[in-house]
Amino acid sequence: MSEENAMSADRDHASAFVDGYGRCWQAWDVPGFVDLFSEDVVYVAHATQETVVGRTALAKYLRKEAAEQGDVSVRMGKPVIE
């Protein structure tokens, strides 16, 4: 695979991840959101907030966020891949 094709694949993968992240967060699709990550995910929402480790903890975190935030509208930027 050429470097250009590899970069295109990386961009496509990053774009698909960002799209899925936003779509699942907005719909509070906990299983879909968790499936975006590996079993050993370490998720840090913000440097001053909690860190969750593992998909089970991530699902619990997202359910908590859904209860606190209610309806949301998610807009994501275009991923930068160089």
URPE-V891509 format. One record per backbone hydrogen bond with DSSP energy under -0.5 kcal/mol. NH is the residue of the N-H (numbers start at 0). CO is the residue of the C=O. If there is no record, write none. Layout:
BEGIN
NH;CO  NH;CO
END
This chain:
BEGIN
5;1  6;2  7;3  8;4  9;5  10;6  11;7  12;8  13;9  14;10  15;11  16;12  17;13  18;14  19;15  20;16  21;17  22;18  23;19  24;20  25;21  26;22  27;23  27;24  28;23  29;27  32;28  33;29  34;30  35;32  36;33  40;37  42;51  43;41  44;42  44;49  48;45  51;42  53;40  54;38  57;53  58;54  59;55  60;56  61;57  62;58  63;59  64;60  65;61  66;62  67;63  68;64  69;65  80;78
END
